[in-house]
Amino acid sequence: MSPSTSALKFKIRHAQPRVTATERERLLANPGFGRIFAEHMVRIRWNAARGWHDAELTPYAPLSLDPGTSVLHYAQAVFEGLKAFRQARGGVAAFRADAHAVRFRNSARRLALPELPEESFLEAIDVLLEADHDWVPSAPDHSLYLRPMMFANEVTLAVHPADEVTFLLIASPSGSYFPRGVKPVTVWLSEDFSRAAPGGTGAAKTGGNYAGGLLAQAQAAEQGCDQVVWLDSHEHRWVEEMGGMNLCFVFGRGPGARIMTPALTGTLLPGVTRDSLLVLGRDLGLITEEGRISVEEWRSGCEGGSLTEVFACGTAAVITPVGAVKSPRGSWTVGDGGAGEVSMRLRQALVDIQRGAAPDLHEWLYHASVSSEG
Ligand SMILES: *Cc1c(COP(=O)(O)O)cnc(C)c1O
């Protein structure tokens, strides 16, 4: 047996349907984001002695945790977020599941958690989609959001890399992340708070990064803004990300337009959407680059007209245009404050691939082996 072959065997335990088919369709018609959950979940256990074991598909259910469970105290937890889409020609596919599997391992390594082999990550998705494919919504801007996660479930108040870990995969039918749809957002440039610092956990998808950002998000809301923009922690000058999304800057217009996104310095989260849009931008004949942009350049670019569009990108919301910027030093608008042409073209190109409406030239779709479908 080759060492790369997953030794994990998934035990399958199907749930008694929680809701009727009619009730499910009613829920799927207006799912919101992260509110409702499919019938099943996947669980895999790990401990230092046995490695990964006891992989199973089980009914979605609450967990019972000892109050001394390590993650509740020291936050050793990582997660992923990816989407499965109903395909134009039938079946269900998850977008760039392999890239998410790699990032999940990288995040785990940073938090001193064990790395789940990529084939087990993919098989977990396959097993869940096979059981819950009825929960993949069919409306054009809806999907089944997949949330793999892992945490230290060892019972101890001692601080050390966990000897006992639980992996879970749950799924949540979702509509659009921002309920207002593809409407431009207003952002607040945070100078009081930082999301990440050199040597920290900014490149890992871990809940602590979000916990540390909530107060800044609340401050943005107090300023009448939708989202917070993170600057580098040292100079508060270089633009990094927006909330839980990466940022892209469009210079010029038409065929000669150039897209620039802040380079991955170690304090940014390496977004799969960001990476996909760099590829699609080149496919569309645009110039794409990773670089850096300061707050002053953002402002002067908008005021001088060379910087025409700014958008945020991430799995949950795909592309969200940034229409206006507010900071302690002043406010400005981006372009005419509306959704830009390049932003919307990129968004459409990505969404078409995700739903199987355009050819999957880069082999980004992971087709689930949904057997019971016609
Ligand atoms: C998840 C995440 C992103 C976007 O990553 P995608 O893979 O595109 O969904 C960007 N920034 C942060 C902080 C994130 O947690």
The ligand as a MOL file (V3000), in Angstrom:
LIG
                    3D

  0  0  0     0  0            999 V3000
M  V30 BEGIN CTAB
M  V30 COUNTS 15 15 0 0 0
M  V30 BEGIN ATOM
M  V30 1 C -10.9830 33.0310 4.4610 0
M  V30 2 C -10.3620 34.3810 4.4320 0
M  V30 3 C -10.1470 35.0800 3.2190 0
M  V30 4 C -10.6460 34.6010 1.8860 0
M  V30 5 O -10.1850 33.3490 1.5190 0
M  V30 6 P -10.9710 32.5110 0.4200 0
M  V30 7 O -10.1710 31.2670 0.3040 0
M  V30 8 O -10.9720 33.3090 -0.8200 0
M  V30 9 O -12.3420 32.2890 0.9400 0
M  V30 10 C -9.4990 36.2950 3.2820 0
M  V30 11 N -9.1040 36.8260 4.4540 0
M  V30 12 C -9.3090 36.2060 5.6380 0
M  V30 13 C -8.8560 36.8540 6.8880 0
M  V30 14 C -9.9440 34.9630 5.6570 0
M  V30 15 O -10.1580 34.3540 6.8320 0
M  V30 END ATOM
M  V30 BEGIN BOND
M  V30 1 1 1 2
M  V30 2 1 2 3
M  V30 3 2 2 14
M  V30 4 1 3 4
M  V30 5 2 3 10
M  V30 6 1 4 5
M  V30 7 1 5 6
M  V30 8 2 6 7
M  V30 9 1 6 8
M  V30 10 1 6 9
M  V30 11 1 10 11
M  V30 12 2 11 12
M  V30 13 1 12 13
M  V30 14 1 12 14
M  V30 15 1 14 15
M  V30 END BOND
M  V30 END CTAB
M  END
